[in-house]
Structures are given as C-alpha cells and as structure tokens.
Amino acid sequence: MDSGTLSGLITAAFIVVFIGIVWWAYSKGNKQRFEEDARLPFEDDDDRPAKQGDKQ
C-alpha cells in the first residue's frame, strides 16, 4: 500500500466521521436536549454553592 492509498483511506474515514457527527447533531432525538442546554446561560443561579471566599 503506497502513501496515496493510505492518504485516501484516511480522508474517506474522516469524511464518514464528519457525516456521522453532523447526522448526530441534527437528529430530532437531540433537539430537546440542545434547546435545554441553550437556555442554561439564562437560568437563575440561586442554587449554586457558595464559593470559599464568598460571604454567607
């Protein structure tokens, strides 16, 4: 096997992995989870534990 064949096989493997990641990211099963994760920065932080330097 020469370097051109090996390079082609590695490129094909990366394309398959990339398509798999895109399919996973846009699948309907993950939509609700991603929407919940997108709202996390806007959630209240009242229930976070106090840091060591914070006054209680």
C-alpha angles and dihedrals in degrees: 000000000000128000093261092058092045091049091050093050092049091049091050091049092052091049090053091049091048092051089048092053092047091049091050093047094050098039116120092234091069097043096093093046093050092047090052091048091049090057094051096094090057097050120107116264096209094115097053117117117255117257120239094253096045120104115236 
